Amino acid sequence: MIDAAQRDLDDSDASLLDTAVRLARQAIPDCVAYCVVDMPTTTMISIATAQGHPASLDQLPDATTYLFRGEDLRTVESVLQGSRRDRSDNRRDFGEIVVLSEDFLHLFMRAPTRPDTAVVAVCRSSVNLGLALAKARSSLHGVEDAI
């Protein structure tokens, strides 16, 4: 049974992550949604959306997990690894994946110190890609520390 002090601590941890996610979304230009995904469970553990943007992003955890753990990416990684160097460890090459569509830019980023955790920033397609990527990278550390 969880006592009141433990429940307050859990709520405090959740609010730290939610605050970090909200601040990250606000730091990235034209960002309409920012979420944290636990890939082993394909669960979205925190999300912040812009006012007026639908929070119907239910497919993001599955898409994120597939992008980083799917067989297609492993194939690409092995082809590129073979042409560059021999790597004996199981470290993954791709930490960031950018997907552009007509309406949105999706930045999928693996947390550097938590390889089973990824964040996704969804921006309007009119965003400056370089600026969005730089801001997303710099905000990732604060989110990662709050997990």
Order of alpha helices (4+ residues) and beta strands (2+ residues): alpha-beta-beta-alpha-alpha-beta-beta-beta-alpha
